[in-house]
Amino acid sequence: MTTSSDTGSRAVADRLYRKRRLINGFNLLASGACAVFGLFWLVWILWTTLRHGIAAIKPSLFTQMTPPPGAEGGLANALFGSLLMNLMAILIGTVIGIAAGTYLSEFARKKPLGEVIRFVNDILLSAPSIVLGLFIYTLVVRQMGHFSALAGALALSLIVLPVVVRTTDEMLQLVPSQMREAALSLGVPQWKVTVQVLYRSALPGIVTGVLLALARISGETAPLLFTALNNQYWSTDVTQPMASVPVVMFQYAMSPYESWQSLAWAGAFVVTVFVLLLSVLSRTILIRNKVSHD
């Protein structure tokens, strides 16, 4: 026999259920609209870059130097400069970052000093790149008396460093402790355990972090304006100013010359494709690593 209290409770439950469904539907609709709104601008930016960039791609882009105002030319010196400075930055940041990440994971995992280093590393990870460029300008450029590709590489390495430190730290912590204990129980020295056991297990994750760091610095402009500046000619001297694609894009995009604007779009297209390929490669490595562990 159904009482009035049971009927009232059921009615209250029905109202609460309808209210929850209404709120849930509204939240789903709002989140979907936000996702579509964000994707719209992303697709628009990519489409604009592809439309203008592909039209500006020519063989001379990779064979000729950056031209004077109003003339035709290419980005050969800027492409070489970006490649050289990025590789130098990756080399510096990766070596120091892997060493620091190894220390945090293996020797300072639960120590106060390790927590302080992680906190400082997180601050450096979110620091504006222009601040890092200004720091290297004060520390290196002013002391040398001139801009240089070396200073540009150092500024970019400060962007690479926290990414590699955090990735290495997290990937090494994911390695099961049983692997460490098994190797140490066989009398293997600690450094061999780290190099031959831990690094091998964490290598895919570390490589992914390095690739993501490379993708991040590929389009950085502000640090290079303070450090490497620019060079209209071909240069292999890392102690002198050197051209780079982001800086050339920045300068040429603001110019009134159509030839320069076309080169800026071509540079944007090249950087976008490069970052896309790095992202796909890093995702592929992560998926393969996940499948192999499963």
Secondary structure, 3 states (H helix, E strand, C coil): CCCHHHHHHHHHHHHHHHHHHHHHHHHHHHHHHHHHHHHHHHHHHHHHHHHHHHHHCCHHHHCCCCCCCCCCCCCHHHHHHHHHHHHHHHHHHHHHHHHHHHHHHHCCCCCHHHHHHHHHHHHHHCCCHHHHHHHHHHHHHHHHCCCCHHHHHHHHHHHHHHHHHHHHHHHHHCCCHHHHHHHHHCCCCHHHHHHHHHHHHHHHHHHHHHHHHHHHHCCCCHHHHHCCCCCCCCCCCCCCCCCCHHHHHHHHHCCCCHHHHHHHHHHHHHHHHHHHHHHHHHHHHHHHHHHHHC
